[in-house]
Amino acid sequence: MNFDPTDEQRRWRDLAREYAEGEIHPRAEALDREQKFPYDVISEMASLGLMGLTLPEEYGGSGGDFVAYNMALEEISRADTSVGITMEAHVSLGCAPLAVYGTDEQKERFLAPCAAGEKLWAFGLTEDEAGTDAGGTRTTAEISNGEWTVNGSKKWITNSGTDVTAGVTVMAKTGERDGGRPELTAIIVPQETEGYTRGPAYEKLGWRAADQHPLYFEGCRVPEANTLGERGRGFVQFLQTLDAGRVAVAALSVGLARACFDEAMKRAKERRQFGRSISEFQAIQFKLADMAMEIELARNTVLKAAWLKDQGRPFGREASMAKVFASEAAKRAADQAVQIWGGEGFMEGSAVARYWRQVKINEIGEGTSEINRQIIARSLLKEGEGVGEAKGKMVAQ
Ligand SMILES: Cc1cc2nc3c(=O)[nH]c(=O)nc-3n(C[C@H](O)[C@H](O)[C@H](O)COP(=O)(O)OP(=O)(O)OC[C@H]3O[C@@H](n4cnc5c(N)ncnc54)[C@H](O)[C@@H]3O)c2cc1C
C-alpha cells in the first residue's frame, strides 16, 4: 500500500493550492457578501486546466485522474466553497455524463466547448416533487417526428444560468414500465433552445457566489439525437453520476473543514485570557486535536473512494461513507471553530461565521446524509457481510 500521491497528482494539488491561496482566499469574504458569480476566477481556473481536470484530453480536458481532481477540489474549497461547487458541478455533474455516455458526435458538439471550462454545463435532476426521491420526476419528454418535446421544471440547478453556460442535461419521464414505474431518460438541452427558460437566482445560506436557478421547459423541442445514453437508462446514469459527485462533495467538505481548522488554530494561538494563550488550555487543545483527526480520516475516505473509482472498481458504498463522514466532520469543525473564536466568531464578517453558514449544504446536496446512510446499510445487508476490503470486481463506470 502506498499513501504517496503520484507526481502528477501532487502537481494538480499544488497548482490548485497555489492558485486558491493566492487568488481565491483573499476574495472569499467579498464573494460571499456580494453574491456575484466569479467569472474571472472560473476563467483563470479553466486556463490552468482545473475546470476540466478529469475530462478527456481529446475533447480539450486535462485527462487527470479522479484522485488528482479530488485533491485539487479540496484545495479550491478550502479557499472558497462557492468556487469549489462551481468546479464540482461542472466537472462531476455537468460534463462527466457527457464524457461517459455521450456519442462521438455529442462529445464533439456539447463536451468539447465545456471540457476546458470555457463554457459550463449543468445537471438537472431535482424538481419540486422529486428531491431525494429522484424517481418521482414529473418533467416529461415525448417523441414525435425525430424530436423530443420537453415539458416541466427543475429546481436549484447549479451553473444553469451563468453567461457562459452552454446547456443542461435533464432527466425526463419518457414512458411507463410494467407495474407503473417511470421510464426515465437523460436529454441534452442547449442553453438557447426555444421553450427553455430560467428563473431568477436564489438567495442562499451558503454557496452564495455560485449560480443556481429554477429551470422551465414549455414545449421545448430538441432532436432525438440529443438523447444521452440509451432511452430509459437515465435513472441508472444519474445514480452513477451521483456516486462520483458524492466523493467530490466529500472532498469539498474536507477543504471547508481545513479552512475552519486554519482559523481555529490562528485564533487559539493569538487570543490570550487569564494571562496566557488560550491554546494552553486543554479544552482548546482537544478541540484542535479532534478537528485535525477528523480531517485526516475524512480525507482518507475521500481518497480511498476516488482511488477505487480510478481502478475501475465498485466505489458506491465508499462514496456514501466519504460523503456522510466528511460533511458531518466539516459541520463539527465549523462549530468548534466558532466556539474557539468565542463572541468574535458570531460576528458578521468573521470567516468562521461564514463557514458555519456554508457548511450545512454539504449534508444535503448530492444525496442527504439520511439517504447515504441507507445506501451504506443496504449495501452491507445485501452482501451479508461486514465492512472489509474493497472488492476486486471490475465494473463499467
Ligand atoms: C444550493 C443547491 C444546489 C443544488 N444543485 C443541484 C444541481 O445542480 N442539480 C440537481 O439536480 N439538484 C441540485 N440540488 C438539489 C439537491 O440535490 C437536493 O436538495 C437533495 O437531493 C435533497 O432533496 P430535497 O432538498 O428535495 O430534500 P427532500 O427529498 O425533500 O428531503 C427532506 C428530508 O427528508 C429526508 N428523506 C427523504 N426521503 C427519505 C427516506 N427515504 N428516508 C429517510 N429520510 C428521507 C431527507 O434526507 C431530508 O432530511 C441542489 C440543492 C441546493 C440547495
Ligand as a Chemical Component Dictionary entry (heavy atoms), coordinates in Angstrom:
data_LIG
# 
_chem_comp.id                   LIG 
_chem_comp.type                 NON-POLYMER 
_chem_comp.pdbx_formal_charge   0 
_chem_comp.three_letter_code    LIG 
# 
loop_
_chem_comp_atom.comp_id 
_chem_comp_atom.atom_id 
_chem_comp_atom.alt_atom_id 
_chem_comp_atom.type_symbol 
_chem_comp_atom.charge 
_chem_comp_atom.model_Cartn_x 
_chem_comp_atom.model_Cartn_y 
_chem_comp_atom.model_Cartn_z 
_chem_comp_atom.pdbx_ordinal 
LIG C1  C1  C 0 -27.704 25.056 -3.405 1  
LIG C2  C2  C 0 -28.202 23.797 -4.026 2  
LIG C3  C3  C 0 -27.646 23.349 -5.239 3  
LIG C4  C4  C 0 -28.168 22.202 -5.859 4  
LIG N1  N1  N 0 -27.691 21.820 -7.107 5  
LIG C5  C5  C 0 -28.335 20.836 -7.787 6  
LIG C6  C6  C 0 -27.985 20.527 -9.144 7  
LIG O1  O1  O 0 -27.070 21.108 -9.737 8  
LIG N2  N2  N 0 -28.705 19.568 -9.787 9  
LIG C7  C7  C 0 -29.717 18.889 -9.192 10 
LIG O2  O2  O 0 -30.328 18.048 -9.841 11 
LIG N3  N3  N 0 -30.042 19.126 -7.895 12 
LIG C8  C8  C 0 -29.381 20.091 -7.180 13 
LIG N4  N4  N 0 -29.723 20.353 -5.879 14 
LIG C9  C9  C 0 -30.751 19.551 -5.217 15 
LIG C10 C10 C 0 -30.204 18.611 -4.138 16 
LIG O3  O3  O 0 -29.536 17.529 -4.717 17 
LIG C11 C11 C 0 -31.407 18.198 -3.265 18 
LIG O4  O4  O 0 -31.678 19.313 -2.422 19 
LIG C12 C12 C 0 -31.170 16.963 -2.434 20 
LIG O5  O5  O 0 -31.059 15.827 -3.255 21 
LIG C13 C13 C 0 -32.298 16.698 -1.410 22 
LIG O6  O6  O 0 -33.553 16.849 -1.955 23 
LIG P1  P1  P 0 -34.610 17.845 -1.230 24 
LIG O7  O7  O 0 -33.878 19.075 -0.914 25 
LIG O8  O8  O 0 -35.811 17.938 -2.087 26 
LIG O9  O9  O 0 -34.974 17.134 0.140  27 
LIG P2  P2  P 0 -36.165 16.102 0.416  28 
LIG O10 O10 O 0 -36.054 14.956 -0.540 29 
LIG O11 O11 O 0 -37.453 16.840 0.478  30 
LIG O12 O12 O 0 -35.797 15.568 1.847  31 
LIG C14 C14 C 0 -36.182 16.234 3.064  32 
LIG C15 C15 C 0 -35.704 15.419 4.248  33 
LIG O13 O13 O 0 -36.312 14.122 4.223  34 
LIG C16 C16 C 0 -35.318 13.118 4.242  35 
LIG N5  N5  N 0 -35.747 11.959 3.454  36 
LIG C17 C17 C 0 -36.306 11.955 2.219  37 
LIG N6  N6  N 0 -36.531 10.701 1.818  38 
LIG C18 C18 C 0 -36.110 9.884  2.827  39 
LIG C19 C19 C 0 -36.094 8.467  3.024  40 
LIG N7  N7  N 0 -36.497 7.614  2.092  41 
LIG N8  N8  N 0 -35.605 8.011  4.186  42 
LIG C20 C20 C 0 -35.133 8.845  5.147  43 
LIG N9  N9  N 0 -35.141 10.198 5.020  44 
LIG C21 C21 C 0 -35.613 10.694 3.873  45 
LIG C22 C22 C 0 -34.069 13.769 3.624  46 
LIG O14 O14 O 0 -32.897 13.088 3.986  47 
LIG C23 C23 C 0 -34.186 15.175 4.209  48 
LIG O15 O15 O 0 -33.658 15.187 5.506  49 
LIG C24 C24 C 0 -29.202 21.468 -5.230 50 
LIG C25 C25 C 0 -29.710 21.891 -3.997 51 
LIG C26 C26 C 0 -29.238 23.057 -3.411 52 
LIG C27 C27 C 0 -29.875 23.510 -2.121 53 
# 
loop_
_chem_comp_bond.comp_id 
_chem_comp_bond.atom_id_1 
_chem_comp_bond.atom_id_2 
_chem_comp_bond.value_order 
_chem_comp_bond.pdbx_ordinal 
LIG C1  C2  SING 1  
LIG C2  C3  SING 2  
LIG C2  C26 DOUB 3  
LIG C3  C4  DOUB 4  
LIG C4  N1  SING 5  
LIG C4  C24 SING 6  
LIG N1  C5  DOUB 7  
LIG C5  C6  SING 8  
LIG C5  C8  SING 9  
LIG C6  O1  DOUB 10 
LIG C6  N2  SING 11 
LIG N2  C7  SING 12 
LIG C7  O2  DOUB 13 
LIG C7  N3  SING 14 
LIG N3  C8  DOUB 15 
LIG C8  N4  SING 16 
LIG N4  C9  SING 17 
LIG N4  C24 SING 18 
LIG C9  C10 SING 19 
LIG C10 O3  SING 20 
LIG C10 C11 SING 21 
LIG C11 O4  SING 22 
LIG C11 C12 SING 23 
LIG C12 O5  SING 24 
LIG C12 C13 SING 25 
LIG C13 O6  SING 26 
LIG O6  P1  SING 27 
LIG P1  O7  DOUB 28 
LIG P1  O8  SING 29 
LIG P1  O9  SING 30 
LIG O9  P2  SING 31 
LIG P2  O10 DOUB 32 
LIG P2  O11 SING 33 
LIG P2  O12 SING 34 
LIG O12 C14 SING 35 
LIG C14 C15 SING 36 
LIG C15 O13 SING 37 
LIG C15 C23 SING 38 
LIG O13 C16 SING 39 
LIG C16 N5  SING 40 
LIG C16 C22 SING 41 
LIG N5  C17 SING 42 
LIG N5  C21 SING 43 
LIG C17 N6  DOUB 44 
LIG N6  C18 SING 45 
LIG C18 C19 SING 46 
LIG C18 C21 DOUB 47 
LIG C19 N7  SING 48 
LIG C19 N8  DOUB 49 
LIG N8  C20 SING 50 
LIG C20 N9  DOUB 51 
LIG N9  C21 SING 52 
LIG C22 O14 SING 53 
LIG C22 C23 SING 54 
LIG C23 O15 SING 55 
LIG C24 C25 DOUB 56 
LIG C25 C26 SING 57 
LIG C26 C27 SING 58 
# 
